[in-house]
């Protein structure tokens, strides 16, 4: 019987999962991947094999209450049909915020869970949903090992100065500092970049994780030096519905002059801003690209997004002291050739030259000439979670082979 790891990534109304074979010290191998979406309403369940063939696609009856707990119960039941072939031995979870305590993945016990709950105010739209499946599994399957893998951990390599805000020291002592996010994605890119370009991997690179959530990370020799997100996942680049960096005075203006409550202001900044807010149309880049030729607001939102990416890359190049490469990843970074082309055009000052044909076909190498290299590399956060979970559990030989 083959041991398998289940990887879970929970959102407010969704639950993504992947199942990996893990045996004899080899790289985890994807077996199935799937999604529960529309939880709390008209839920949809789909699962595919490693080759992308749909194995099950169903919509649960309208009006049926569908919670994360029901989704997990359904997943366990679905997996049980394979129990003669494969045995789940652990569950790895994506957890957005590990604070200053967790610089590496951790086996979840009650003490760890309590410390993660303390971090909820630092990631209010993510952390509660990440922790809910952990609680459910602890109730339903108390003997199943669970490992929390953190989006913040990869950035713990940054210097104290890089993480510091110019605020009173007592605020730093309360944990108010730059953390950085998307670390699981950056960890994956760092781990595979050498296979694409060893010269670039060993030197100075900016990775652009561009999607509905977006950030940049400066890597030197594969290690995080600086990143655009800070105390929360609200900072840095404008995103699908998040504002990115704004003057803190804007928040005071919303509270005082617009009479918004803190909760209303938070929702505006997290869910009504970014590409959606500027365009007034959509947070989906595909929709905006389809409208940009005829809608000035769609065009304006795209131009702002690209401008901010190029400007923030400039700041990371300064932190690195130069640049040998850029990597595009994430939903927009991997699939939107127009955005990649506009960013590379904006980086002509750094010596980048676009290969138009390669960019239209998705690369992976999309630059030309002898200057810095530009790559398109699909990210794989779930594989990183599987790797980290396997590593943590390697001390438990009764559970998983080392």
C-alpha positions in Angstrom: 0.0 0.0 0.0 1.4 3.4 -1.0 1.4 6.2 1.6 -0.1 9.4 0.4 -0.2 13.0 1.7 -3.3 15.2 1.4 -2.6 18.9 0.8 -5.3 21.4 1.7 -5.7 25.1 0.8 -8.9 26.5 2.2 -10.5 29.8 1.3 -13.7 31.4 2.6 -16.0 29.5 0.2 -13.6 27.0 -1.3 -11.3 24.0 -0.5 -8.6 23.1 -2.9 -6.9 19.7 -2.4 -4.1 17.6 -3.9 -3.1 14.1 -3.1 0.6 13.0 -3.5 2.2 9.6 -3.4 5.2 9.6 -1.1 7.5 6.6 -1.1 11.2 5.7 -0.6 12.5 9.2 -0.4 11.4 10.2 -3.9 9.9 13.5 -4.9 6.2 13.5 -4.0 4.1 12.5 -7.1 0.8 14.1 -7.8 -2.1 11.5 -8.0 -5.3 13.7 -7.8 -6.2 17.3 -7.5 -9.5 18.9 -7.0 -11.7 21.7 -5.7 -14.8 22.3 -3.7 -16.1 25.8 -4.6 -19.2 27.7 -3.7 -19.2 26.3 -0.1 -22.0 27.8 1.9 -24.2 27.9 -1.3 -24.6 25.8 -4.4 -21.3 23.9 -4.1 -19.4 22.3 -6.9 -17.0 19.4 -6.6 -14.4 18.5 -9.3 -11.4 16.1 -9.1 -8.9 15.3 -11.8 -6.0 12.9 -12.1 -2.4 14.0 -12.6 -2.9 14.2 -16.3 -5.8 16.5 -16.0 -8.5 14.0 -16.8 -11.8 14.7 -15.0 -12.7 11.8 -12.7 -15.7 13.4 -11.0 -17.6 16.7 -11.6 -20.8 17.3 -9.6 -22.9 20.1 -8.3 -24.5 19.5 -4.9 -28.3 20.2 -4.7 -29.3 23.8 -4.4 -30.2 24.7 -0.9 -28.2 22.0 0.7 -26.0 23.5 3.5 -22.4 22.9 2.4 -19.7 23.7 4.9 -15.9 23.0 4.9 -16.7 20.2 7.3 -19.1 18.6 4.8 -16.5 19.1 2.1 -13.8 17.3 4.1 -16.2 14.5 5.1 -17.0 14.1 1.4 -13.3 14.1 0.5 -12.5 11.4 3.0 -15.4 9.3 1.7 -14.2 9.8 -1.9 -10.7 8.8 -1.0 -11.9 5.7 0.9 -12.7 3.9 -2.4 -8.9 3.7 -3.0 -8.0 2.5 0.5 -6.7 -0.9 -0.8 -4.2 0.9 -2.9 -3.3 4.1 -1.0 -3.3 5.1 2.7 -3.4 8.8 3.8 -0.6 9.3 6.4 -0.7 13.0 6.9 -2.3 16.3 5.9 -0.4 19.4 5.0 -2.1 22.8 5.2 -1.3 26.2 3.6 -1.3 28.7 6.4 -0.8 32.3 5.3 0.7 33.7 8.5 3.3 32.1 10.8 4.3 35.4 12.5 7.8 35.6 14.0 7.4 32.2 15.8 7.3 29.9 12.8 10.2 30.1 10.4 9.7 26.5 9.2 6.7 24.1 8.8 5.3 22.7 12.1 3.3 19.7 13.2 0.1 21.0 14.6 -0.8 20.3 18.2 -3.1 22.3 20.5 -0.3 24.7 21.5 0.6 25.4 17.8 -3.0 25.9 16.9 -3.5 28.4 19.7 -0.4 30.4 18.6 -1.7 30.5 15.0 -5.1 31.7 16.2 -3.4 34.7 17.9 -2.2 35.7 14.4 -5.7 36.0 12.9 -5.7 39.8 13.3 -2.7 40.0 11.0 -4.4 38.1 8.2 -8.1 38.4 8.9 -9.3 37.4 5.4 -7.0 34.3 5.2 -6.0 32.9 8.5 -9.4 31.9 9.9 -10.2 29.9 6.7 -6.7 28.3 6.8 -7.2 27.1 10.4 -10.8 25.8 10.0 -9.9 22.5 8.3 -7.2 21.9 10.9 -9.8 22.1 13.6 -12.2 19.9 11.7 -9.5 17.2 11.2 -8.5 17.4 14.8 -12.1 16.7 15.7 -12.8 14.0 13.1 -9.4 12.3 12.7 -7.5 13.1 15.9 -4.7 10.6 15.2 -4.0 12.0 11.7 -0.7 14.1 11.7 -1.2 17.6 10.4 1.5 20.0 9.3 1.2 23.7 8.9 3.2 25.3 6.0 3.6 29.0 6.1 3.6 31.7 3.4 5.6 34.0 5.7 8.4 31.5 6.5 10.4 31.8 3.3 11.0 35.5 4.1 12.5 35.0 7.5 15.9 35.1 5.8 15.6 38.9 5.4 17.7 41.3 7.5 16.2 43.1 10.5 16.5 46.4 8.6 14.5 45.0 5.6 11.6 44.0 8.0 11.6 47.2 10.1 8.9 49.9 10.0 9.8 53.5 11.2 7.4 53.1 14.1 8.0 53.3 17.9 10.0 50.3 19.2 7.1 49.0 21.3 5.1 48.4 18.2 8.0 46.2 16.8 7.9 44.4 20.1 4.2 43.7 19.5 5.1 42.1 16.2 4.4 45.0 13.9 7.0 44.5 11.1 7.3 43.4 7.5 6.6 39.7 7.0 6.0 39.1 3.4 3.8 36.5 1.8 3.5 34.1 -1.2 6.5 32.4 0.4 5.4 28.9 -0.7 5.3 30.1 -4.3 8.8 31.7 -4.0 10.1 28.6 -2.3 9.1 26.5 -5.3 10.6 29.0 -7.9 13.8 29.1 -5.9 14.0 25.3 -5.9 13.5 24.8 -9.6 15.2 27.9 -11.1 18.6 26.2 -11.3 17.1 23.7 -13.7 16.1 26.5 -16.1 19.1 28.8 -15.7 21.9 28.0 -13.2 23.6 31.4 -13.8 20.5 33.4 -12.9 19.6 31.1 -10.0 22.9 31.8 -8.3 22.6 35.5 -8.7 20.1 38.3 -8.4 16.5 37.7 -9.5 13.1 39.3 -9.0 10.2 36.8 -9.0 6.9 38.3 -10.0 4.0 36.3 -8.5 1.1 38.0 -10.4 -2.5 36.9 -9.9 -5.6 38.0 -8.0 -3.0 38.3 -5.1 0.2 39.8 -6.4 3.7 40.5 -5.0 7.3 40.6 -5.9 10.3 39.0 -4.2 14.0 39.7 -4.6 16.2 36.6 -4.5 19.9 36.5 -4.1 21.3 33.0 -4.5 17.8 31.7 -4.0 17.3 33.5 -0.7 14.6 36.2 0.0 16.3 39.6 0.4 13.2 41.8 0.1 9.5 41.6 -0.9 6.7 44.0 -1.6 4.1 42.7 0.9 4.7 43.7 4.4 2.7 43.4 7.7 -0.3 42.1 5.8 -1.3 40.7 2.4 -2.8 44.1 1.7 0.6 45.8 1.0 2.7 46.3 -2.1 1.3 45.8 -5.6 -2.3 46.6 -6.4 -4.1 43.3 -6.8 -7.4 41.9 -8.0 -9.5 43.5 -5.2 -6.8 44.7 -2.8 -5.4 48.2 -2.9 -1.7 47.5 -2.4 0.3 50.2 -0.8 -1.6 53.4 0.2 -0.8 56.3 2.4 -2.0 55.5 5.9 -3.6 58.9 5.9 -6.2 57.5 3.4 -7.4 55.1 6.2 -7.8 58.1 8.6 -9.7 59.9 5.9 -12.1 57.0 5.4 -12.8 56.8 9.1 -13.1 60.5 9.8 -14.5 62.1 6.6 -16.4 59.1 5.1 -17.6 57.9 8.6 -16.7 54.3 7.7 -16.3 51.8 10.6 -12.9 50.0 10.8 -14.7 46.9 9.4 -16.1 48.8 6.5 -12.7 50.4 5.7 -11.1 47.0 5.9 -13.6 45.5 3.5 -13.1 48.4 1.0 -9.4 48.0 1.0 -9.4 44.2 0.7 -12.4 43.5 -1.5 -13.4 46.6 -3.5 -10.1 48.1 -4.5 -7.3 47.0 -6.8 -8.1 46.3 -10.5 -11.8 46.0 -9.6 -11.9 49.4 -7.8 -10.0 51.3 -10.5 -11.7 49.7 -13.4 -15.2 49.5 -11.9 -15.6 46.4 -14.1 -13.8 43.4 -12.8 -10.8 42.0 -10.9 -10.1 39.5 -13.7 -7.3 40.5 -16.0 -8.8 38.5 -18.8 -12.0 40.6 -18.7 -10.0 43.9 -18.5 -7.8 42.9 -21.5 -10.9 42.1 -23.5 -12.3 45.6 -22.7 -9.1 47.8 -22.8 -9.5 48.9 -26.4 -13.0 50.2 -25.8 -13.1 51.1 -22.1 -10.8 53.7 -20.7 -11.3 52.5 -17.2 -10.2 49.0 -18.0 -7.1 50.4 -19.8 -6.3 52.7 -16.8 -6.5 49.8 -14.4 -4.1 47.7 -16.5 -1.7 50.6 -16.9 -1.7 51.3 -13.2 -1.0 47.6 -12.5 2.0 47.5 -14.9 3.4 50.9 -13.8 3.4 49.7 -10.1 5.1 46.4 -11.0 7.8 48.2 -12.9 8.3 50.8 -10.2 8.5 48.2 -7.4 10.9 46.1 -9.4 13.1 49.1 -9.5 13.1 49.3 -5.7 14.0 45.6 -5.4 16.8 46.0 -8.0 18.2 48.6 -5.6 17.9 46.2 -2.7 19.7 43.6 -4.7 22.4 45.9 -6.1 21.6 44.8 -9.7 19.7 42.2 -11.5 20.4 39.1 -13.7 16.9 37.8 -14.2 13.2 38.0 -13.7 10.7 35.2 -13.3 6.9 35.5 -14.0 4.6 33.2 -12.2 1.0 33.1 -10.9 -2.2 33.2 -12.9 -1.4 36.5 -14.7 2.3 36.0 -14.8 2.0 32.6 -16.4 -0.9 33.3 -18.8 -1.0 37.0 -19.8 1.6 37.6 -22.4 0.5 41.3 -22.8 1.3 42.1 -19.1 4.7 40.3 -19.4 5.5 42.3 -22.5 4.5 45.6 -21.0 6.6 44.9 -17.8 9.6 43.9 -19.9 9.2 47.1 -22.0 9.2 49.1 -18.8 12.4 47.4 -17.7 14.4 48.3 -20.8 16.5 50.5 -18.6 17.8 47.4 -16.8 18.8 45.8 -20.1 15.8 43.4 -20.7 14.8 42.7 -24.3 11.7 40.8 -25.1 11.5 37.8 -27.5 8.0 38.5 -28.9 7.5 35.0 -30.4 8.6 33.2 -27.2 6.4 35.4 -25.1 3.3 34.7 -27.2 3.9 31.0 -26.8 4.6 31.2 -23.1 8.4 30.7 -23.1 9.7 29.5 -20.8 12.6 31.9 -21.8 11.0 35.1 -23.1 14.0 37.4 -23.3 16.5 37.8 -26.1 20.1 39.1 -26.4 22.9 39.1 -23.8 21.2 41.1 -21.1 19.2 39.9 -18.1 17.0 36.9 -18.7 13.2 36.7 -18.3 11.5 33.4 -17.6 8.0 32.1 -17.3 7.8 29.3 -14.7 4.5 27.9 -13.4 4.4 27.8 -9.6 3.5 24.8 -7.5 2.7 25.8 -3.9 1.0 22.4 -3.3 4.1 20.5 -4.1 6.1 22.6 -1.7 3.5 21.8 1.0 3.9 18.1 0.2 7.7 18.4 0.3 7.6 20.2 3.6 5.1 17.9 5.2 7.1 14.9 4.1 10.2 16.4 5.6 8.6 17.2 8.9 7.2 13.7 9.2 10.4 12.0 8.2 11.1 11.5 11.9 8.0 9.4 12.2 9.0 6.2 10.3 5.9 4.4 11.3 4.0 7.0 9.3 6.1 7.7 6.2 9.3 6.6 4.7 12.3 8.9 5.1 
